[in-house]
C-alpha cells in the first residue's frame, strides 16, 4: 500500500465519522455535543464541521480521480 491509498482510506473513515456526528440535527450525537460543549458553541462547531467536511470531500474526490486515471490503459 502506498501513501495515497492509506490517505484515501483514512479520509473515507474520517468522512463517515463526521457524517455520523452531524446527522440528524435534533437527535443523536449532535445533541450530545451541543449539550456538553465538546466542540465549543453549537454554531461554531457546525461551521467547523461544514468546512472540514467540504474540504475532505474535495480531497477525497481528487484522490479518487487520480486513482481512476492511473488505472486507465491509454
C-alpha positions in Angstrom: 0.0 0.0 0.0 1.3 3.4 -0.9 0.8 6.7 0.9 -2.1 7.8 -1.4 -4.1 4.6 -0.7 -3.6 5.0 3.1 -4.7 8.6 2.8 -7.7 7.7 0.8 -8.8 5.0 3.3 -8.2 7.4 6.2 -10.3 10.1 4.5 -13.1 7.5 3.9 -13.2 6.6 7.6 -13.0 10.2 8.8 -15.8 11.3 6.5 -18.0 8.6 7.7 -17.2 9.6 11.3 -18.0 13.3 10.5 -21.3 12.4 8.9 -22.3 10.4 11.9 -21.5 13.4 14.2 -23.6 15.8 12.0 -26.8 13.8 11.4 -29.5 14.1 12.4 -29.9 17.7 13.5 -32.2 17.2 16.5 -31.1 13.7 17.8 -28.0 11.6 18.1 -24.5 12.8 18.7 -25.2 16.4 17.6 -27.4 16.9 20.7 -24.8 15.3 22.8 -22.0 17.6 21.6 -24.2 20.7 21.8 -25.3 19.9 25.4 -21.8 19.1 26.7 -20.0 21.8 24.6 -17.3 19.3 23.5 -16.7 21.3 20.3 -17.4 24.8 21.6 -20.6 26.6 20.9 -23.1 24.8 18.6 -22.9 27.4 15.8 -19.1 27.4 15.7 -18.9 23.6 15.9 -21.4 23.3 13.0 -19.4 25.8 10.9 -16.2 23.9 11.6 -17.8 20.6 10.7 -19.3 22.1 7.5 -15.9 23.5 6.4 -14.0 20.4 7.4 -16.5 18.1 5.6 -16.3 20.2 2.4 -12.5 20.2 2.3 -12.3 16.5 3.0 -14.9 15.6 0.3 -13.0 17.6 -2.3 -9.7 15.9 -1.3 -11.4 12.5 -1.4 -12.8 13.2 -4.9 -9.4 14.4 -6.2 -7.7 11.3 -4.9 -10.4 9.1 -6.4 -9.9 10.8 -9.8 -6.2 10.2 -9.6 -6.7 6.5 -8.9 -9.1 6.2 -11.8 -6.8 8.0 -14.2 -3.9 5.7 -13.0 -6.0 2.6 -13.8 -6.7 3.6 -17.4 -4.8 1.8 -20.0 -4.3 4.5 -22.6 
